[in-house]
């Protein structure tokens, strides 16, 4: 390139003046970081929405804030009962043929009572002990829901049974006589009856613990006696079925565990899809 071509460029640079000096931050200034990229699946909630969610949780929970010791004990016992039920579920096929009486005492399952009665028919179990174990197994955690109804009242019923029918029952049972609540608890042991709602309402209505336990024993005794009578009548036929279940107990337990895992995975997937749809909306 010639000097004639470079001259205009030099004159333009001189007329433009010196290049601007780099700016230095003042003593009180702090450099600001670039904003973090906003995730597609993350939504920024406003303080009003966060407070509304907190208020919704406060309205839903049945206990006051902070939780009293009795509330913590009650919730802890319920969580322990749920964990015990889930932990023994895969073991039931193994214990059905070998220890039906113990299984009836731990789980209160009608299948264990029927199997134990069938073994009692052929002289391999004690029928009276089996019925006693079945009654204990059926009523062992009923008092927790009675206590929840007594302690938390209508909010406890709404927490465990959030339906309109349950809310309507709350207003009605307050005027019921105690003998009617006693019969409700007895009938709750039969299949197809919402027993949890009955126990909550019994506590809410003021049925005493002694009367509640007596009603639970009567109801569980009726149900256990019916199932045990059926198993005792079938005898060897029922025993053969139980032995077949025991033969394939491993596969049955694996199927139960697989079913639980698949159900939990599907429920989690549905919750994530609902949350993603709500955030996109």
Wavefront OBJ file of the C-alpha trace (Angstrom):
o trace
v 0.000 0.000 0.000
v 1.376 3.486 -0.910
v 1.842 6.520 1.340
v -0.992 8.321 -0.512
v -3.421 5.580 0.569
v -2.220 5.686 4.166
v -2.440 9.446 4.607
v -6.224 9.807 4.836
v -6.309 7.111 7.417
v -3.725 8.871 9.525
v -5.501 12.248 9.223
v -8.804 10.659 10.244
v -7.222 9.142 13.314
v -5.670 12.467 14.293
v -8.968 14.337 13.844
v -10.806 11.735 15.884
v -8.548 12.415 18.806
v -6.857 9.964 21.167
v -8.618 6.689 21.932
v -10.776 6.731 25.055
v -8.989 5.648 28.192
v -10.257 2.441 29.844
v -12.698 3.179 32.615
v -11.729 2.070 36.098
v -14.351 1.283 38.746
v -14.800 3.782 41.532
v -13.816 2.685 45.049
v -17.425 2.042 46.051
v -18.463 0.235 42.880
v -18.560 -3.544 42.580
v -18.610 -5.307 39.242
v -21.949 -6.957 38.557
v -21.979 -10.554 37.334
v -23.984 -11.371 34.235
v -27.413 -12.765 35.065
v -27.514 -16.530 35.319
v -29.327 -18.221 32.460
v -32.908 -18.912 33.443
v -33.801 -22.560 33.343
v -36.682 -23.556 31.140
v -38.241 -25.702 33.883
v -37.650 -23.314 36.768
v -40.182 -20.690 37.590
v -39.535 -17.656 39.725
v -42.288 -17.410 42.325
v -43.333 -14.057 43.635
v -43.413 -13.355 47.386
v -47.218 -13.289 47.205
v -47.329 -16.782 45.692
v -44.909 -18.137 48.277
v -46.954 -16.668 51.107
v -50.158 -18.052 49.579
v -48.616 -21.547 49.409
v -47.498 -21.292 53.030
v -50.983 -20.186 54.079
v -52.539 -23.082 52.163
v -50.290 -25.541 54.005
v -51.147 -23.917 57.331
v -54.852 -24.268 56.555
v -54.483 -27.892 55.472
v -52.475 -29.263 58.377
v -54.554 -30.246 61.409
v -52.092 -29.286 64.145
v -51.190 -25.848 65.408
v -47.823 -24.222 64.886
v -45.476 -25.070 66.467
v -46.331 -28.769 66.807
v -46.891 -29.993 70.333
v -45.246 -33.142 71.606
v -48.506 -35.070 71.315
v -48.793 -34.089 67.651
v -45.262 -35.293 66.947
v -45.906 -38.607 68.715
v -49.138 -39.129 66.796
v -47.584 -38.381 63.408
v -44.551 -40.527 64.240
v -46.725 -43.508 65.183
v -48.717 -43.200 61.962
v -45.573 -43.039 59.858
v -44.213 -46.086 61.708
v -47.431 -48.017 61.056
v -47.232 -47.207 57.360
v -43.578 -48.250 57.144
v -44.361 -51.537 58.920
v -47.184 -52.286 56.497
v -44.976 -51.599 53.469
v -42.043 -53.580 54.887
v -44.120 -56.704 55.568
v -45.956 -56.641 52.245
v -43.313 -58.577 50.238
v -42.843 -61.043 53.136
v -46.467 -62.158 53.360
v -46.265 -64.936 50.761
v -43.312 -66.469 52.634
v -45.053 -66.407 56.039
v -48.487 -67.471 54.817
v -47.739 -71.205 54.935
v -45.058 -71.312 57.635
v -46.296 -68.790 60.253
v -49.910 -67.802 59.509
v -50.704 -66.990 63.143
v -47.735 -64.631 63.474
v -48.600 -63.070 60.143
v -52.184 -62.509 61.311
v -50.934 -60.826 64.493
v -48.569 -58.502 62.610
v -50.716 -57.599 59.612
v -54.267 -58.605 60.544
v -54.765 -59.812 56.972
v -57.779 -61.960 56.233
v -55.681 -64.234 54.026
v -53.460 -65.131 56.996
v -56.517 -65.825 59.172
v -58.079 -68.037 56.510
v -54.851 -69.931 55.922
v -54.273 -70.442 59.646
v -57.830 -71.738 60.100
v -57.300 -74.226 57.271
v -54.156 -75.482 59.008
v -56.122 -75.677 62.260
v -58.635 -77.955 60.520
v -55.884 -80.530 59.829
v -54.387 -80.135 63.311
v -51.375 -77.942 62.502
v -52.487 -74.749 64.297
v -54.592 -73.594 67.266
v -57.836 -72.026 66.125
v -58.407 -69.931 69.251
v -54.884 -68.510 69.121
v -55.320 -67.687 65.456
v -58.570 -65.793 66.085
v -56.954 -63.870 68.937
v -53.977 -62.993 66.734
v -56.305 -61.873 63.945
v -58.231 -59.568 66.270
v -55.030 -58.017 67.636
v -53.646 -57.587 64.135
v -56.777 -55.845 62.896
v -57.188 -53.346 65.744
v -53.576 -52.622 66.703
v -53.445 -49.210 64.978
v -57.120 -48.198 65.049
v -56.673 -46.096 68.175
v -54.299 -43.774 66.308
v -57.142 -42.482 64.145
v -59.447 -42.238 67.140
v -56.776 -40.113 68.820
v -56.416 -37.963 65.676
v -60.160 -37.321 65.655
v -60.181 -36.527 69.371
v -57.162 -34.207 69.212
v -57.579 -32.470 65.842
v -61.341 -32.529 65.412
v -62.772 -31.509 62.052
v -59.354 -30.500 60.712
v -58.101 -34.019 61.358
v -61.002 -35.499 59.403
v -60.304 -33.110 56.526
v -56.594 -33.968 56.606
v -57.104 -37.733 56.252
v -60.381 -37.792 54.293
v -60.529 -34.590 52.194
v -63.980 -35.188 50.691
v -67.254 -33.296 50.866
v -69.047 -36.316 52.323
v -66.603 -36.454 55.226
v -67.114 -32.744 55.881
v -70.889 -33.229 55.979
v -70.534 -36.100 58.438
v -68.524 -33.916 60.807
v -71.511 -31.679 61.503
v -73.933 -34.566 61.870
v -72.055 -36.839 64.252
v -71.725 -34.178 66.926
v -75.377 -34.730 67.816
v -75.341 -38.533 67.560
v -75.653 -40.589 70.760
v -72.627 -42.567 71.858
v -74.317 -45.915 71.237
v -74.693 -44.949 67.573
v -70.978 -44.178 67.325
v -70.261 -47.517 69.007
v -72.206 -49.301 66.258
v -70.441 -47.258 63.578
v -67.061 -48.479 64.849
v -68.307 -52.082 64.940
v -69.583 -51.925 61.366
v -66.352 -50.259 60.193
v -64.557 -53.617 60.475
v -66.600 -55.044 57.599
v -65.181 -54.832 54.053
v -66.218 -51.852 51.941
v -66.670 -49.501 54.921
v -64.331 -46.477 55.229
v -62.917 -47.495 58.588
v -60.499 -44.560 58.899
v -63.365 -42.085 58.596
v -65.395 -44.008 61.176
v -62.522 -43.986 63.684
v -61.870 -40.268 63.142
v -65.538 -39.461 63.657
v -65.659 -41.598 66.794
v -62.860 -39.578 68.336
v -64.375 -36.305 67.192
v -67.804 -37.216 68.606
v -66.316 -37.879 72.037
v -66.512 -41.675 72.228
v -64.274 -42.773 75.089
v -61.153 -44.806 74.406
v -62.465 -47.807 76.341
v -65.731 -47.861 74.399
v -63.858 -47.391 71.126
v -61.509 -50.308 71.817
v -64.449 -52.504 72.840
v -66.261 -51.680 69.606
v -63.107 -52.362 67.596
v -62.687 -55.750 69.274
v -66.309 -56.687 68.555
v -66.056 -55.676 64.902
v -62.683 -57.333 64.373
v -63.928 -60.456 66.175
v -66.920 -60.735 63.836
v -64.792 -60.304 60.726
v -62.055 -62.657 61.964
v -64.597 -65.291 62.969
v -66.236 -65.221 59.529
v -62.941 -65.614 57.690
v -61.655 -68.262 60.094
v -64.900 -70.216 59.759
v -64.571 -70.207 55.984
v -60.959 -71.374 56.128
v -61.796 -74.061 58.695
v -64.641 -75.345 56.519
v -62.439 -75.600 53.437
v -59.720 -77.430 55.332
v -57.351 -79.373 53.116
v -58.469 -77.584 49.943
v -57.445 -74.226 51.392
v -54.188 -75.725 52.672
v -53.337 -76.918 49.158
v -53.869 -73.420 47.795
v -51.668 -71.962 50.526
v -48.915 -74.465 49.760
v -49.004 -73.505 46.099
v -48.642 -69.849 47.108
v -45.729 -70.805 49.343
v -44.064 -72.655 46.465
v -44.099 -69.542 44.321
v -43.605 -67.105 47.204
v -40.395 -65.668 45.759
v -41.980 -64.788 42.425
v -45.063 -63.416 44.154
v -42.926 -61.187 46.383
v -40.891 -59.970 43.414
v -44.110 -59.213 41.551
v -45.421 -57.232 44.513
v -42.166 -55.270 44.792
v -42.165 -54.628 41.034
v -45.773 -53.468 41.130
v -45.005 -51.050 43.969
v -41.956 -49.677 42.138
v -43.850 -49.210 38.865
v -46.770 -47.547 40.635
v -44.466 -45.173 42.492
v -42.595 -44.354 39.275
v -45.791 -43.616 37.388
v -47.094 -41.419 40.175
v -43.812 -39.484 40.275
v -43.848 -39.086 36.486
v -47.405 -37.757 36.560
v -46.512 -35.247 39.265
v -43.512 -34.017 37.280
v -45.614 -33.643 34.133
v -48.267 -31.672 36.012
v -45.628 -29.400 37.526
v -43.993 -28.854 34.125
v -47.356 -28.078 32.523
v -48.219 -25.649 35.308
v -44.879 -23.870 34.962
v -45.195 -23.609 31.188
v -48.725 -22.282 31.562
l 1 2 3 4 5 6 7 8 9 10 11 12 13 14 15 16 17 18 19 20 21 22 23 24 25 26 27 28 29 30 31 32 33 34 35 36 37 38 39 40 41 42 43 44 45 46 47 48 49 50 51 52 53 54 55 56 57 58 59 60 61 62 63 64 65 66 67 68 69 70 71 72 73 74 75 76 77 78 79 80 81 82 83 84 85 86 87 88 89 90 91 92 93 94 95 96 97 98 99 100 101 102 103 104 105 106 107 108 109 110 111 112 113 114 115 116 117 118 119 120 121 122 123 124 125 126 127 128 129 130 131 132 133 134 135 136 137 138 139 140 141 142 143 144 145 146 147 148 149 150 151 152 153 154 155 156 157 158 159 160 161 162 163 164 165 166 167 168 169 170 171 172 173 174 175 176 177 178 179 180 181 182 183 184 185 186 187 188 189 190 191 192 193 194 195 196 197 198 199 200 201 202 203 204 205 206 207 208 209 210 211 212 213 214 215 216 217 218 219 220 221 222 223 224 225 226 227 228 229 230 231 232 233 234 235 236 237 238 239 240 241 242 243 244 245 246 247 248 249 250 251 252 253 254 255 256 257 258 259 260 261 262 263 264 265 266 267 268 269 270 271 272 273 274 275 276 277 278 279 280 281
